[in-house]
């Protein structure tokens, strides 16, 4: 009988010790949270572009070098006038590249085919009806359309919104780790790739606004938090 009582007491004592150790573990976990915490937050915002830059080329070939150059610039002036008549500001038309050189056919010895002149220029537009501008360019002498690059006129404000979301992401990570009462005491904006534009090689099928896609604007921040749970930990203790 005494042995049974002693055995029962021993089991009760063992459970009591186990319960005490678990309680102490939880108290220790709550009270040993770092006083300061540094967490990185990330975010990405997808935005629809509202402006575009069309890159085009004018090419001419003539056995007379001067005529090749003059014809090329005459076509360029004609294109510029047509764009201005369509409401495009001259400041939004940029001459990007110019070249002129003799063009030879090396399959038949070295036969001069003529002097090749090339002018590459770009046009910035706010109306994404790209096809209408392409028609103006080609109907007035542009030889080819190279590409269309879409962008955001309000990129700065979209990026600022991405920064806010990145900070919230850092706070959510902290809460996931068990930190509830945190105060941000430092913030560092990290460098992250975010082009803010969409490059598209031109094709007849890429002029519809529904096929453009969205621009991704990325942000990354490192936030230093101060942990304000010291009083709560002492209460638990």
DRENDO-1510 file (C-alpha; in Angstrom, 1 decimal, always signed):
<recs>
REC; n; res; u; v; w
REC; 1; UNK; +0.0; +0.0; +0.0 .
REC; 2; UNK; +2.8; +2.4; +0.9 .
REC; 3; UNK; +4.6; +1.6; -2.3 .
REC; 4; UNK; +1.5; +2.5; -4.4 .
REC; 5; UNK; +1.2; +5.8; -2.5 .
REC; 6; UNK; +4.9; +6.6; -3.0 .
REC; 7; UNK; +4.6; +5.6; -6.7 .
REC; 8; UNK; +1.6; +7.9; -7.2 .
REC; 9; UNK; +3.3; +10.8; -5.5 .
REC; 10; UNK; +6.3; +10.3; -7.7 .
REC; 11; UNK; +4.2; +10.5; -10.9 .
REC; 12; UNK; +2.4; +13.6; -9.6 .
REC; 13; UNK; +5.8; +15.2; -8.8 .
REC; 14; UNK; +7.1; +14.3; -12.3 .
REC; 15; UNK; +4.1; +16.0; -14.0 .
REC; 16; UNK; +4.4; +19.0; -11.8 .
REC; 17; UNK; +8.1; +19.4; -12.8 .
REC; 18; UNK; +7.2; +18.9; -16.5 .
REC; 19; UNK; +4.4; +21.5; -16.3 .
REC; 20; UNK; +6.7; +24.0; -14.5 .
REC; 21; UNK; +9.5; +23.5; -17.2 .
REC; 22; UNK; +7.0; +24.1; -20.0 .
REC; 23; UNK; +5.7; +27.3; -18.4 .
REC; 24; UNK; +9.2; +28.5; -17.8 .
REC; 25; UNK; +9.9; +27.8; -21.5 .
REC; 26; UNK; +7.0; +29.9; -22.7 .
REC; 27; UNK; +7.9; +32.7; -20.3 .
REC; 28; UNK; +11.5; +32.6; -21.5 .
REC; 29; UNK; +10.3; +32.7; -25.1 .
REC; 30; UNK; +8.2; +35.8; -24.5 .
REC; 31; UNK; +10.8; +37.6; -22.4 .
REC; 32; UNK; +13.8; +36.9; -24.7 .
REC; 33; UNK; +12.4; +38.5; -27.9 .
REC; 34; UNK; +15.1; +40.8; -29.3 .
REC; 35; UNK; +14.8; +44.4; -28.2 .
REC; 36; UNK; +15.6; +45.6; -31.7 .
REC; 37; UNK; +14.8; +43.9; -35.0 .
REC; 38; UNK; +15.9; +44.5; -38.6 .
REC; 39; UNK; +13.7; +43.1; -41.4 .
REC; 40; UNK; +13.6; +43.5; -45.2 .
REC; 41; UNK; +10.3; +44.2; -46.9 .
REC; 42; UNK; +9.5; +43.7; -50.6 .
REC; 43; UNK; +6.6; +44.7; -52.8 .
REC; 44; UNK; +5.7; +44.7; -56.5 .
REC; 45; UNK; +2.9; +46.8; -58.1 .
REC; 46; UNK; +1.7; +46.1; -61.6 .
REC; 47; UNK; +0.5; +49.2; -63.5 .
REC; 48; UNK; -0.9; +49.8; -66.9 .
REC; 49; UNK; +1.3; +52.1; -69.1 .
REC; 50; UNK; -0.2; +55.3; -70.4 .
REC; 51; UNK; +2.5; +56.6; -72.8 .
REC; 52; UNK; +4.8; +55.1; -75.5 .
REC; 53; UNK; +8.0; +55.8; -77.5 .
REC; 54; UNK; +8.0; +54.7; -81.1 .
REC; 55; UNK; +11.3; +54.0; -82.7 .
REC; 56; UNK; +11.5; +54.3; -86.5 .
REC; 57; UNK; +14.0; +54.3; -89.3 .
REC; 58; UNK; +14.4; +56.0; -92.7 .
REC; 59; UNK; +16.8; +54.4; -95.2 .
REC; 60; UNK; +17.8; +55.7; -98.6 .
REC; 61; UNK; +20.2; +54.3; -101.3 .
REC; 62; UNK; +21.6; +56.3; -104.2 .
REC; 63; UNK; +24.7; +56.0; -106.4 .
REC; 64; UNK; +25.4; +59.7; -105.5 .
REC; 65; UNK; +26.4; +60.1; -101.8 .
REC; 66; UNK; +25.0; +63.6; -101.6 .
REC; 67; UNK; +21.7; +62.7; -103.1 .
REC; 68; UNK; +21.3; +59.8; -100.7 .
REC; 69; UNK; +21.8; +62.1; -97.7 .
REC; 70; UNK; +19.6; +64.8; -99.0 .
REC; 71; UNK; +16.8; +62.5; -99.8 .
REC; 72; UNK; +17.0; +61.0; -96.3 .
REC; 73; UNK; +16.7; +64.3; -94.6 .
REC; 74; UNK; +13.9; +65.5; -96.9 .
REC; 75; UNK; +11.9; +62.4; -95.9 .
REC; 76; UNK; +12.7; +63.0; -92.2 .
REC; 77; UNK; +11.5; +66.6; -92.5 .
REC; 78; UNK; +8.3; +65.4; -94.2 .
REC; 79; UNK; +7.7; +62.9; -91.3 .
REC; 80; UNK; +8.3; +65.5; -88.7 .
REC; 81; UNK; +5.8; +67.9; -90.3 .
REC; 82; UNK; +3.2; +65.2; -90.5 .
REC; 83; UNK; +3.7; +64.3; -86.8 .
REC; 84; UNK; +3.4; +68.0; -85.8 .
REC; 85; UNK; +0.2; +68.3; -87.9 .
REC; 86; UNK; -1.1; +65.3; -86.0 .
REC; 87; UNK; -0.6; +67.1; -82.6 .
REC; 88; UNK; +2.8; +65.8; -81.6 .
REC; 89; UNK; +5.1; +68.4; -80.1 .
REC; 90; UNK; +8.5; +68.9; -81.8 .
REC; 91; UNK; +10.1; +68.4; -78.4 .
REC; 92; UNK; +8.8; +64.8; -78.4 .
REC; 93; UNK; +10.5; +63.9; -81.7 .
REC; 94; UNK; +14.2; +63.0; -81.3 .
REC; 95; UNK; +16.9; +62.1; -83.9 .
REC; 96; UNK; +18.6; +59.2; -82.3 .
REC; 97; UNK; +21.1; +57.9; -84.9 .
REC; 98; UNK; +22.5; +58.8; -88.3 .
REC; 99; UNK; +24.9; +57.0; -90.6 .
REC; 100; UNK; +26.0; +57.1; -94.3 .
REC; 101; UNK; +28.3; +54.7; -96.0 .
REC; 102; UNK; +29.0; +53.0; -99.3 .
REC; 103; UNK; +27.2; +49.7; -99.8 .
REC; 104; UNK; +28.9; +46.9; -101.8 .
REC; 105; UNK; +27.9; +43.6; -103.3 .
REC; 106; UNK; +30.8; +41.2; -102.4 .
REC; 107; UNK; +29.2; +38.3; -104.3 .
REC; 108; UNK; +30.2; +39.9; -107.6 .
REC; 109; UNK; +33.7; +41.1; -106.7 .
REC; 110; UNK; +33.2; +44.4; -105.0 .
REC; 111; UNK; +30.4; +46.1; -106.8 .
REC; 112; UNK; +29.1; +49.4; -105.5 .
REC; 113; UNK; +25.4; +49.2; -105.0 .
REC; 114; UNK; +25.1; +52.8; -103.8 .
REC; 115; UNK; +25.5; +55.0; -100.8 .
REC; 116; UNK; +23.3; +53.9; -97.9 .
REC; 117; UNK; +22.0; +56.5; -95.5 .
REC; 118; UNK; +20.1; +55.6; -92.4 .
REC; 119; UNK; +18.3; +57.9; -89.8 .
REC; 120; UNK; +16.8; +56.5; -86.7 .
REC; 121; UNK; +14.4; +58.6; -84.7 .
REC; 122; UNK; +11.9; +58.3; -81.9 .
REC; 123; UNK; +8.4; +59.7; -81.2 .
REC; 124; UNK; +6.9; +60.0; -77.7 .
REC; 125; UNK; +3.1; +59.8; -77.6 .
REC; 126; UNK; +0.5; +59.9; -74.8 .
REC; 127; UNK; -2.2; +58.3; -76.9 .
REC; 128; UNK; -1.7; +54.5; -77.1 .
REC; 129; UNK; -3.4; +54.2; -80.5 .
REC; 130; UNK; +0.0; +53.2; -81.8 .
REC; 131; UNK; -1.3; +52.1; -85.2 .
REC; 132; UNK; -2.5; +55.6; -86.1 .
REC; 133; UNK; +1.0; +57.0; -85.6 .
REC; 134; UNK; +2.6; +54.1; -87.4 .
REC; 135; UNK; +0.4; +54.9; -90.4 .
REC; 136; UNK; +1.6; +58.5; -90.3 .
REC; 137; UNK; +5.2; +57.4; -90.2 .
REC; 138; UNK; +5.1; +54.9; -93.0 .
REC; 139; UNK; +2.8; +56.9; -95.3 .
REC; 140; UNK; +5.3; +59.8; -95.1 .
REC; 141; UNK; +8.4; +57.8; -95.9 .
REC; 142; UNK; +9.6; +55.9; -92.8 .
REC; 143; UNK; +11.1; +52.6; -94.0 .
REC; 144; UNK; +10.5; +50.6; -90.9 .
REC; 145; UNK; +9.2; +50.6; -87.3 .
REC; 146; UNK; +11.8; +49.2; -84.9 .
REC; 147; UNK; +10.1; +49.0; -81.6 .
REC; 148; UNK; +7.5; +50.5; -79.1 .
REC; 149; UNK; +8.5; +51.1; -75.5 .
REC; 150; UNK; +5.7; +51.7; -73.1 .
REC; 151; UNK; +6.1; +53.6; -69.8 .
REC; 152; UNK; +4.3; +55.3; -66.9 .
REC; 153; UNK; +3.8; +59.1; -66.7 .
REC; 154; UNK; +3.3; +58.7; -62.9 .
REC; 155; UNK; +6.1; +56.3; -62.2 .
REC; 156; UNK; +7.3; +58.2; -59.1 .
REC; 157; UNK; +3.9; +58.1; -57.4 .
REC; 158; UNK; +3.5; +54.3; -58.2 .
REC; 159; UNK; +7.0; +53.7; -56.8 .
REC; 160; UNK; +6.1; +55.6; -53.6 .
REC; 161; UNK; +3.1; +53.4; -53.2 .
REC; 162; UNK; +5.3; +50.3; -53.7 .
REC; 163; UNK; +7.6; +51.6; -50.9 .
REC; 164; UNK; +4.6; +51.9; -48.5 .
REC; 165; UNK; +3.6; +48.3; -49.3 .
REC; 166; UNK; +7.2; +47.1; -48.8 .
REC; 167; UNK; +7.2; +48.7; -45.3 .
REC; 168; UNK; +3.9; +46.9; -44.5 .
REC; 169; UNK; +5.5; +43.7; -45.7 .
REC; 170; UNK; +8.3; +44.1; -43.2 .
REC; 171; UNK; +5.8; +44.7; -40.4 .
REC; 172; UNK; +3.8; +41.6; -41.4 .
REC; 173; UNK; +7.0; +39.5; -41.3 .
REC; 174; UNK; +7.8; +40.8; -37.8 .
REC; 175; UNK; +4.3; +39.9; -36.6 .
REC; 176; UNK; +4.7; +36.4; -38.1 .
REC; 177; UNK; +7.9; +36.0; -35.9 .
REC; 178; UNK; +5.9; +36.9; -32.8 .
REC; 179; UNK; +6.6; +40.7; -32.5 .
REC; 180; UNK; +3.4; +42.6; -32.0 .
REC; 181; UNK; +4.2; +46.0; -30.5 .
REC; 182; UNK; +6.9; +47.4; -32.7 .
REC; 183; UNK; +8.0; +51.0; -33.5 .
REC; 184; UNK; +10.0; +51.7; -36.7 .
REC; 185; UNK; +13.1; +53.6; -35.7 .
REC; 186; UNK; +15.0; +53.4; -39.0 .
REC; 187; UNK; +14.4; +52.9; -42.7 .
REC; 188; UNK; +16.7; +52.2; -45.6 .
REC; 189; UNK; +15.6; +52.1; -49.2 .
REC; 190; UNK; +17.4; +49.2; -51.0 .
REC; 191; UNK; +18.5; +49.2; -54.6 .
REC; 192; UNK; +16.3; +46.9; -56.7 .
REC; 193; UNK; +15.8; +46.4; -60.4 .
REC; 194; UNK; +12.7; +48.2; -61.7 .
REC; 195; UNK; +12.8; +49.4; -65.3 .
REC; 196; UNK; +9.5; +51.2; -65.3 .
REC; 197; UNK; +9.0; +50.4; -69.0 .
REC; 198; UNK; +8.0; +47.6; -71.4 .
REC; 199; UNK; +10.0; +47.1; -74.6 .
REC; 200; UNK; +8.2; +45.6; -77.5 .
REC; 201; UNK; +9.6; +44.7; -81.0 .
REC; 202; UNK; +7.1; +46.2; -83.4 .
REC; 203; UNK; +4.5; +44.0; -85.2 .
REC; 204; UNK; +1.1; +44.7; -86.6 .
REC; 205; UNK; -0.4; +42.5; -83.8 .
REC; 206; UNK; +1.3; +44.5; -81.0 .
REC; 207; UNK; -0.6; +47.8; -81.5 .
REC; 208; UNK; -3.7; +46.9; -79.5 .
REC; 209; UNK; -3.8; +48.3; -76.0 .
REC; 210; UNK; -5.2; +45.1; -74.6 .
REC; 211; UNK; -2.0; +43.3; -75.7 .
REC; 212; UNK; +0.5; +45.7; -74.0 .
REC; 213; UNK; +0.7; +44.1; -70.6 .
REC; 214; UNK; +1.5; +45.7; -67.3 .
REC; 215; UNK; +4.7; +47.3; -66.0 .
REC; 216; UNK; +6.1; +45.9; -62.7 .
REC; 217; UNK; +7.4; +48.5; -60.2 .
REC; 218; UNK; +9.5; +46.9; -57.5 .
REC; 219; UNK; +10.5; +48.3; -54.1 .
REC; 220; UNK; +12.7; +46.9; -51.3 .
REC; 221; UNK; +13.3; +48.4; -47.8 .
REC; 222; UNK; +15.2; +47.5; -44.7 .
REC; 223; UNK; +13.3; +48.5; -41.5 .
REC; 224; UNK; +14.8; +48.8; -38.0 .
REC; 225; UNK; +12.2; +48.1; -35.4 .
REC; 226; UNK; +12.2; +48.7; -31.6 .
REC; 227; UNK; +10.5; +46.0; -29.6 .
REC; 228; UNK; +8.0; +47.4; -27.1 .
REC; 229; UNK; +7.0; +44.1; -25.4 .
REC; 230; UNK; +9.3; +44.4; -22.4 .
REC; 231; UNK; +6.5; +45.4; -20.0 .
REC; 232; UNK; +4.3; +42.5; -21.2 .
REC; 233; UNK; +7.1; +40.1; -20.7 .
REC; 234; UNK; +7.6; +41.3; -17.1 .
REC; 235; UNK; +3.9; +40.8; -16.4 .
REC; 236; UNK; +4.1; +37.2; -17.7 .
REC; 237; UNK; +7.1; +36.7; -15.4 .
</recs>
